[in-house]
């Protein structure tokens, strides 16, 4: 197993030596995936993306695809973090060849450590914080999806990114195709709306780089 320490908020406050000890204690495993391969929904486990990326995708009865989240290296997922494995329309896909995931049984994280290790308690506290952050992120996404028009959805998402980055200039975390899936709209219609918004002076956009200029002019 690759014991290189993964940069993730789950291990905030944990040293490399403590990390290596935990990987042995937690009986962690690493599995590789190819681009487009479905990643099994964790049951009773926490997954940490080591390399590549994974998308959390939902399809409805009409085959419409919505991206709920894109996980980069360090991204954490699992049923303990609000991923509903009972929902058959929700699945995970590897975004790139060479994607690897570190798996840790949830029980190993939350069980009482016989050595009362401080770093074990740190990871439990980090996991609780991540659960809260995932809930907030889902709430924000639902707020975007609740908007009626493509323009309203785009402005809501751009405003969220501007708030998160503390800047009116930001880079989209994924492609425009994935953006259309994320806000659940037709990509061609979204492209036309982005062009109109640019012509009206609401935004400046070049590929994935966006500057929010006049959000109040809608």
C-alpha positions, -999 to 999 in steps of 0.1 A, spaced: 0 0 0 12 35 -8 19 51 26 25 86 13 5 110 34 -26 124 16 -32 161 18 -68 163 31 -87 181 58 -95 147 73 -59 146 85 -55 182 96 -33 184 127 -18 149 121 20 145 115 34 121 89 46 97 116 11 97 132 -5 92 97 17 61 90 8 47 124 -30 53 118 -29 36 84 -16 5 101 -41 8 129 -70 16 106 -61 -13 82 -65 12 53 -65 -1 17 -59 17 -16 -77 9 -49 -70 22 -84 -97 32 -110 -97 40 -147 -113 70 -163 -151 65 -166 -150 35 -142 -177 34 -116 -164 37 -81 -184 15 -57 -204 36 -32 -187 31 2 -207 12 28 -195 17 63 -162 32 49 -147 66 43 -129 72 10 -101 97 4 -91 106 -32 -53 101 -34 -49 110 -71 -70 118 -101 -106 127 -93 -141 114 -88 -176 128 -96 -207 122 -76 -234 120 -102 -272 115 -101 -294 105 -130 -332 109 -130 -358 86 -147 -353 106 -180 -316 101 -180 -308 137 -171 -274 139 -153 -266 162 -124 -232 165 -109 -235 169 -71 -198 171 -64 -164 167 -80 -138 154 -57 -101 162 -63 -71 147 -45 -78 151 -7 -116 149 -13 -134 128 12 -166 108 6 -187 80 22 -221 72 36 -211 88 69 -208 121 50 -243 121 36 -239 99 5 -271 79 3 -262 45 -9 -299 35 -9 -305 59 -38 -299 39 -70 -297 70 -91 -266 82 -73 -232 69 -83 -195 78 -84 -173 79 -115 -136 82 -119 -127 114 -138 -92 103 -149 -69 73 -154 -47 67 -124 -74 77 -99 -67 60 -66 -88 60 -34 -77 53 1 -104 34 21 -108 34 58 -135 15 77 -157 40 95 -157 18 126 -119 20 128 -122 58 130 -149 62 156 -140 32 179 -123 40 211 -85 38 207 -69 16 234 -38 38 233 -59 70 236 -39 85 208 -44 123 204 -42 121 166 -70 96 166 -92 121 185 -81 147 160 -93 127 130 -127 120 147 -131 158 153 -121 165 116 -147 139 104 -174 156 124 -164 190 109 -164 175 74 -199 161 79 -211 197 88 -193 211 57 -209 185 34 -243 194 47 -237 231 41 -224 224 6 -255 203 -2 -277 231 11 -259 256 -12 -263 233 -42 -300 228 -36 -304 266 -33 -288 269 -68 -310 242 -83 -341 258 -68 -337 289 -91 -361 289 -120 -340 302 -149 -306 293 -163 -294 329 -156 -306 328 -120 -288 295 -115 -256 308 -130 -256 340 -110 -264 321 -78 -234 298 -85 -211 326 -95 -221 345 -64 -213 315 -42 -179 311 -58 -172 348 -53 -181 346 -17 -160 315 -12 -129 330 -29 -135 365 -15 -130 378 -50 -152 388 -80 -126 370 -102 -124 332 -99 -118 301 -119 -145 275 -124 -136 242 -107 -147 222 -137 -155 224 -174 -186 242 -188 -201 207 -197 -198 197 -161 -211 231 -150 -242 225 -170 -246 191 -153 -240 207 -119 -267 233 -123 -289 209 -142 -295 228 -175 -289 221 -212 -253 229 -221 -262 247 -254 -288 268 -236 -263 276 -209 -236 286 -234 -261 310 -251 -270 325 -217 -234 330 -208 -228 348 -240 -258 371 -234 -247 378 -198 -212 387 -211 -227 410 -238 -249 427 -211 -219 434 -189 -229 410 -161 -198 389 -164 -165 385 -182 -157 350 -191 -127 333 -209 -128 295 -208 -130 287 -171 -120 322 -158 -149 343 -147 -152 379 -134 -186 388 -118 -193 424 -127 -230 433 -123 -249 405 -105 -277 430 -97 -285 437 -133 -306 406 -139 
